[in-house]
């Protein structure tokens, strides 16, 4: 399932503006979706349903059918709030991770907070996240997209920090950007940032985001960029592969 953060302006360094998403046809009626009044009651109901679904989820995942597993969760997640998105991913410490995200929408935050607060403890099989987490080592990630293989270890970032609020404006470059169209560039501009920072930190700390087609100077690797943003956010270095990159 695709993940989308709140919209930001994306500009190419050649001066062309990022394309705007087309608005839905106003003549098309939008189906009414129920929004629970009580986030905590909705969360409790989800976890009751989760316990009932676990054998079926385990069977689907044991057969390698992630799509079937996710289909089982579409209605339960929507019952918490129809604006939430989710995915079943590989876990960081557990085998699987269930990620339920409100894309840092403040109206959805009470529902993801209640969902996470009511979640069972992480165990060896499942871990639970209320926003998309960062990967441990983005330099080791490769994304096959639009017929190209984007090695995230080749991404370079130009970062400019606004000292007044700690927000970071960035330009993102990959060597393949001059071989793909604007749509692919936009996707591969934001995806490395989310993979590196995680959804919540990216939403809190990123300001203006640009696509750099030509190789820029004074760049950072993704790991070095994450170290910078985490320092700005006052987060302790968690160690691991990324902790050595900026030393």
N, C-alpha and C positions, 0 to 999 in steps of 0.2 A: 504494500500500500504506500502510495506516495505521501510525502510530508511537505507541508507548505507553511512557511512562517508568515507573519504579517507582512504586507506588501511594502517594499522599499523601492525607491527610485534607483534604477540601474542605468548607468551611462557608459558608453564605450569611449575609449580615449581618443578615437578619431572624430568625436563630436556628435555621433549619431545617438539619438535617444533610444532607450529600451522601449520595446513595443508594449502598449497597454493591453490588458486582457479585455476581450469583447464583453460588453454588458449583456446580460440575458435579455431575451425578447420580452418586453413588458406585457405583451398580450398572453404570455404563457403563465397560467396560474401556478403558484408555488404551493406544493402540498403542505397542509398544516401539520406540524410536528409538535407533539406534547413536550413541554418543558416542566419537569418536576418542580414543585414549590419548595421541597425540602431536600437539599443535596445529600444530607446524611442518611435520610431514609432511602433515597435512590441508590446510594452507595451500598448500604446494607443489603438491599435487594439484589444488587449485582453480585455481591460475594456469596449470597445464598445460591444464586444461579450458577456461579462459577464452580462451586463445590459439586453441583449436580452434573456439570458439563465435563469435569476433569477426566473421567474415564474415556469419553468420546474424543476429547482433545488429545489425550495421550495416544489413542489408537490412530488418529489421523496423523499426528506428528511422527509416530513410530513407523508409519508407512511413507514418510517423507512428503506428505500432502499438506503443506502449510496453508494453501488456499482453502482447503476444506476446514481446517482448524479455524482460520479467521472467519469463515462464513458462519460458523457456530456462534461467534461473538458479536456479529454485526448488531443484532437486535438488543442483546443485553447492554452493550456500550451505548447505543442510541437511547436506551431507556434511562441511563444516567443523565445524559443531555444529548440532544440530536446534533449539536455542534462539535462534539468530540471526535477525534480521529484516533486510530489505534493501529498497532502492528504486533505480530508475534515474530520476535527476532532471536538470534543467538545471544545468550546471556554473557555477561562479563565474568561472573563467578559461578552462576548456575548454568544449566544446560540451555534453558529458554528464558527469554525476557518478554513480559507483556508490557507494552508501552502504550499508555493512554495520554493523549496530548490535547490541550486546549489551544495550542499555538500561541501561548502567552497572551491570550485574550483575557483582559481582567474580568469580563462578565462570566467567563468559564472557570476562572480560578477557584471559586468556592466549590465547584463540582469536582475538579481534579484533586483539590486539597482533601475533600471528604472521602473521595475514592481511595486516595493513598493512605489516609489515616485509618481507614477500616480494613486495609489489605492485610492478609496474613503475613507472618514473617517470611522473608526470603529463605529458601532452602536449597538443597543441592539440585533440584529440578527446575524451580521457578524463581525469578526475581521480578520485581514490579517497579515501574517507573512512571511518574506523572509528568514527564517531559522527555523529549528525545535525548538520550545521554550521548556524551562524546565517545568515540572509539578510543581504546587505550593508545594506539599508535597510528595516527593518520598516514604517516609516511609509508606504511605497509599496505595501504588500501589501494586497490585498482577498481575503477568503475568502467564497465563496458556499456557504452551509450552511443547511439546514433552511428553504429558501425566503427567506432573508435574505442581504443582502450586508454583511458586516462589514468595514468599513474599519479596518485596524489602526492607522492614524494617529489614530483617535478613541479608542483605548484609553488609559486613565489608570491609573497604578499608585500605590498608597500603599506605601511601603517602610519597614520598621523593622529596623534593623541590630542584631544581637546583638554587642556589642563584644567579648565573650569569645572568640568563634570566627569572627566574620565572616560568619555565616549571616544571610540576609535573609528576614524574614517579609513577605509581600506580600498586598495586596488588589487585585483586578483589576476594573476597571469598564469597561463599554462602554455607550453610550447605548441600544442595542437590548436590553439585558438585561431590561428591564421588559416586553418584548414577546414573549419566548420562554420555553419551559419549562425546568425545572431541568437536564434532560439536555443541552440545547443550551448553557445557561450553563456547565455544568461543562467541556464540550469547549472552549468559547471562552474559558474562564479559563486553561487550561493551554496551548492552542495558541500564543497570542501570546508566552508566556514561552519556549517552545522555539524559536519562530521568531527571537526576539530574541537569546537567549543561546546557542543551540545546546544540544544534548542534554547534553554533558559538563559545561559550566559550570553549567547549570541544576541538574543532579544534585548538583554539589559545593556550590553556594552557596544554593539555595533551601531554606527551612525550611517554615513553615506557609504555606499558600496558601488564600486566601479569595476568594469571589465577592462583589463589592460591587454590589448592584442599584441602590441610590440613589447619586447622584453624591457622592463623598467630597471632602474638602478636602485641601490640601497634597499635590497629586499630581505625578507625573512622567510625561512621555511615555515611550514604549518606548525611544527612543534615549537619553534622559537616564537611564533606569533601567539600561540596558546600560552606560553609562559608569560609573555608580556601582558596579555589580557587578564590572566589570573592574578598577576601582581597588582594590576590596577584595581581589580575587584577585591583585593585583600584576601585571596584564597591561598591557603598553604599549599606548597608543592606536594602533590600526592606521591611523588616518586615514580618509578617505572621508566619505560624507555624514553618518554618525553623529557624527563628531568635532566638528562645529560646534554640535550641538544644546545642549550643556550649557555653552557658553562665554558 
